[in-house]
Amino acid sequence: MDNVSIIICAFNEEETIAEVVRTCCDFSFGAEVIVVDDGSTDQTVPVLEKLQKNFDFHIEILPENKGKSWAMVHGVKQSDREIILFFDADVSNVSKEHFEKMLRPFSEDSADMVLGQPKDTMIDYRINPFKSLTGERAMYRKDILPILEDIQEIRFGVETFINLYFQAEGKRIKYVLLEGMSHPTTFDKTSVVKASKKYISEGQEIARIYIDNYELIVRRIENRINRTGKKARDKISEIQERINQEIEELIKNLNL
């Protein structure tokens, strides 16, 4: 894995960060491991500094909380390997097989981006409508470099934008199931009230990503039609009209 940079973005993850980093160092032989602390106010940084005495990884400490997208961009800028593998800082039961499943499509030249879905989540993987928003994702560094400035400040909408961009560019996206890995929901980590507010905020940011990136959506549709070769091109205008109606409805609901 000497062509892989693993980027772990953390904010107040003192309880789980050690296991994640230790596992990444143990099972990703030769990979560059970079941990970006996004202005944590708990013991995340001291835990990392203690862990660094026995494991080889880089710590990047941001002086204040800027959001996940900012931390991701910072991590990419510090990396120098061909493939970027993002890993959440709060997952558990990570195994060697998870790394192999995430990276195998690149050695087989069967994908440009791989999205890994932890199986042990609140929603069954097979019907989970949010599986494309997973934090476990791998891609070629050269493919994400052109959009670093675009995604730096969009916080919760970062996965949505990356997905749209890769689809618009006609990139090959593959999903893999990460058996045994667990990922806590926001409701597991905080109160119902705070979790609900966070979900609403994240939903609004994701909706704005779709609203602000209409051209990417259209290009994604065009690529899909070109790939199948079964749909007439004049269908694009019909689909565009449907998108316009949905965007108008989103704007109305968000009071934009």
N, C-alpha and C positions, 0 to 999 in steps of 0.2 A: 504493500500500500504506500510505497514511497512517492506516488504521484497524487496523494490525497491530503487535503487540509480539512480537518474536522473543526468546525466552529460551534462553540457552545455559548449561547447568550444567557446570562443569568441576572435575575433581579430578586433579591431576598429569597434565595433558595438554600439556606444554610443546612436544611435537613436532608436534601437529596443531592446536592452538587458533588459531594465527595464520591458517592457511588458512581455517578455518571462519568466523571472525569477519570476515575480509577479504571472503569471498564473500558473507556475509549483508549486509554494508554495500554491496557493489557491486551486487548483484542485487535487493535489496529496497528499491527507491526509496521514500523517505518513511517507511519502517517504523522503529519504535523498537527498537533492539537493546540488550538487557541481558545482560551476562555475569555470572553468579554463580560466584565462585570458592569452592569448598567446602573451605577450609582446606588448599590445596595446599602441599606441602613442597618442590616442585621449583621450576623457573623459570617456571611458568605466569603468575604475577602480573607479574614483570618483563617478560615477553614482551607481555602485555596493555598494560602502561603505555607501553611503547615504541610499540606499534601505535596507541595512542590519539592519538599526535601527528599521525597522518595520516588517521585514520578517526573518524567520529562514532558513538560508542557509550558506554554506561554500564558501569562496573565496580562490582560489589557484592562486597566481600571479607568472607567469614565467618571469624571468628578461629580456628575449629576445625572439623574434619570432622564434619558432622552427617548426611551421607547425601543421596542424590539427591532424595528426597522433600522434605526440609527446604529444599534449595536451590531446588527448583521452586516451592514455596510462597512463599519469599522473593522470587523473581523475579516471581511473579504480583502480590504485594502492591506491588511497586515499579512495576508497569506501569499504563498508563492508557488503553490502546486497546481497541477492541471485540473483536478477535480475538487469541488467544494462539497462537503457533506455537513449539513446543518443538523444539530442534535439539540433537543430540548433539555433544559437543565433539571426538569422535575419528573422524568420518566424513571421507571424502575424495572428490575428483572431483565436488564440488557444482556444479550448473549453474543458470542462470536458469530453465530448464524445470522444475526440481524445485520451486521456489517457486510457479510458476504452477500446477502440478498439485496441490499441496497446498492452494492457496487458491481455485482456480476453483470448487469445489463450493459455496463460501459465496456467491459472486457469482451463482451459478445457483440458489441456495436448494435444493440437493439433498442437503445433509448438515449435521449439527450437530457432528460430529467426523470428522476425516479422519486416517487412519493411513497413513503412508508407509513402504513397505518397500524398503530398498536391495536392488537385484538381486544385486549381487556379494557374496553371503554364503556361508557354508559349506553351507547347506541351500537347495535350490531353492524359490523363492517360492511356487510353485503347491502344494507339499506341506508347506510349513513350518508346523508346529503352533504355533510361537512368534511368528508374524507380528503377532499382536495386542499383543505386548509391546514393540513398536518404540518407540524414543525420539523418532522423528520424528512428531509429532502436532499437529494444529491443532484449536481449538475456540473457541466463544464464551466470553469472559471471564466473563460472567454465569452460565454453566452450571457453571463450576468453582469459583466463589466459595463456594457453600454447603458444599463439602466440604474446604475448605482445612485446617481444624483436624483433620479426620478423617485426612487423608493425610500430615500433616506429619512424623510419626515412624515411618512404616511402611517406609521405605527401599526395598528391592528389590521390595516388593509394590505399589508405587505405581501402575504401569501396570495391574495386575490389578484393583485397587480402582476406578480411574477407569473401566475398561471395564465392570465390573459395575454401577457406579452409572449410567452413561449408558444401558446396556441396560435397567436396572430402570426408568428414567425414560422409556423409550420413545423415546430420541433416535435420530436417523438416523446410522448410522456407515458410512463409506465407506473402502475400501482403495484405494490407488493405488500403482503400481509405479514406483520411482524409478530409471529406467534409468541405468546407468553409475556410480551412487553406490556407494562401497565402505564397509563397516563391519567392523572387525576383531573377531574373537571374543576371549574372555578367554584362550583358549589361545595366540592370537597375541601377547598383551601380557605374559604372565607364564609361569611354569613350569607343567608339567602338574599337579604336586601342588597348587600354589596355586590354579590354575584349577579343578581338580576340587573342592576345598574350597569355593570361592566358588559354584560351581554347586549344590552340595548345600545350602549356606546359603540361597541365593536360592530354591531349590525349597521348602525348609521354610517360608520366609516367605510364598511364594505360596500354599502349602497352608493356612497359618493364615488368610490373607485369606478363602479360601473357607469355612473352618470358622467364622470369626467373623462372617461376613456372610451367613448363611443366608437372612435375609429378602430381601436384594437378589437372591439367586439365584431365589427363588420369584417375586418380582415380575418378573424378567426372563422367566421361563417363561410367566407369565400374559400379559405383553405380547406375547410371540411367538404365543401361542394366539389372543389377541384380534385380532392383525394378520391371521393366516391365515384365521380364521373357519371352519376345516375340522375342527378337533379339538374334541371335546366337553369341557366344563369338568370333568367328573368324571375326566378323564385327569390333572388336576393332582395329585390325591391319589396316584395311581400313581407319578408322577414324583417327588413329594416323598419317597415311601418309598424310591425308588432313591437319591435324594440323601442321605437319612439313612444308608443303608447305606454309601455311599461315604465320607461324613464319618466314620463310626465306624471304617472301615478306615484312613483317613488318621490319625486320632487314635491308633490302635493302632500304626501304622508309625512315627509321630513320637514315641511314648512320652509323649503329653501326659496 
